Amino acid sequence: MARRSERSRSNQDPSMNTKESQPTKDAKCTEKFLVNGDSLQEKVTSQRPSKKKKLGNHHASTYESNDHLPKIEGILERCQKSSIYGVAQQHAVDRSESTQFLALRTAFHLSAVPNTLLCREAEFKKVMEFCKDCISSQKAKSLYICGCPGSGKSLTLEKVRQQIADWAKEVGMEAPKVAVTNCTSLSDPRDIYHRVLDSLELRQTHATSQISHSSCLKEIKKRLCKSDTSRGNSLKRMWLLIVDEMDFLITRDQSVLYELFRLSTYEGSCCILIGIANAIDLTDRFLPNLRSLKCEPNVITFPAYGKDQIVTIVKQRLESVNINAFQSFALELCARKLAAASGDMRKALDVCRSAVEIAEKEEKETVLSNGAMGSHTKVSPDGKVIENGNMKLMSKDQADCAMVIVKIDHMAKALARTFRSPVVETIQGLPQHSQMVLCSAVRLFRKGKKDALLGELNKAYLDFCKANAIHALGPPEFSSLCRVLADQALLCLGTAKEDRLKKVSLQVNETDVVFALQEVRFFRNNLGS
């Protein structure tokens, strides 16, 4: 009878449920309210029962329905501190961060073509004027574009191809037929004839393997030299043929290259040929007979990108990301290194994307580490800090600083992956005072000097040590240290009767010194100022 009465009271009284199940149920309910964006206070008020309710055997008094609000608010407080709520908030922030990293990686991908062409306006104008002149005068000509890898040649021609049709429409002329052929995938240079026929849609048969190279070349000449007056218009339609990576067509007798440049010399030809390659002297060294054949092309040279141009283009790529993604010194370090090495913009984009990947990996490791320690702090783009599920506001400057994703150490690691220089390894293995002398030399020669007296470098070294509260070496030890650096080809040391009158200059690039010493915060702070 006693057991039966206990079961009866347990079924009638909800408060006799187990302690383990009740908080979990309340937490789930509260989490549901939070996800739906509803106020718990409004939920309780709208669903408030009108009857009195007995809370248990051990309580003799009865409570009005609104008296149990403190209990539910306590449940809300426990749920906010519970792992369920914290994990949900953490995953939401991590998803936002993953989106930001994905946007950054996409922005630096080579396939992401910007809408506006920067730092190549002059070259773009020259190519456009060349094409406009050929179309308006109905004359076939050839153009050779050369420059270092990653100097914007292909990107500029892509913009020309897009805008030349709009220009022709504006002036009331028929847009030229455009064909772009990349020679890197050709197994035989003579396959360019097949590719031209396919790209210009001139092939009359689909039996590709049955057509010889010579037959393809004859068909190209026949069609490109035929005037298109079928519409009763005296103006013929021009054909714009863009051959990228033209240096892959070099053969023993250069017959393929000669035939391509001669397409614009035949009577009645409507071919505008634009060849693109890296070699600046390709036409002079490999095609010396172009002038005698009267098919010598116009030449436009694309210079390598400079430091400021690299910074401008990288910032353009970041316009779609509404956060301060790169630390200013990190971006400057990348631009200086790439501008001094090659000026290759494609390599600069690869380095930036690699730095983003390094920062993303580090961030994931930090999240996992902080999750294990029970701490998790994130910054949202609107300046709110999420710390352990609690949100607070911060100033704009603090938010901008906290939202930086790629810092200078990330960029240094990315550059180390790309550039493996023995000079950098030598500088990193030097004693501290030798590194301080190089650091002083970099700061001294930043003022526009190419060389200085050893006494001036000694003074810069003493000022460096004094500013950082470090005991400096004496004049004899300093001179001996500079001779060692000169033996390692890091400094160039002249001759004089007195050591202080010897001329000294940096034998290595400034960016190599900055890059080698960026790992140490002490040098990073001094070189960044």
Beta strands, then each sheet from edge to edge (+ up, - down):
strand 1: 142-147
strand 2: 177-182
strand 3: 239-244
strand 4: 271-277
strand 5: 298-302
strand 6: 377-379
strand 7: 384-387
strand 8: 390-393
strand 9: 452-453
strand 10: 491-493
strand 11: 503-506
sheet 1: 2+ 3+ 4+ 1+ 5+
sheet 2: 6+ 7- 8+
sheet 3: 9+ 11- 10+
end
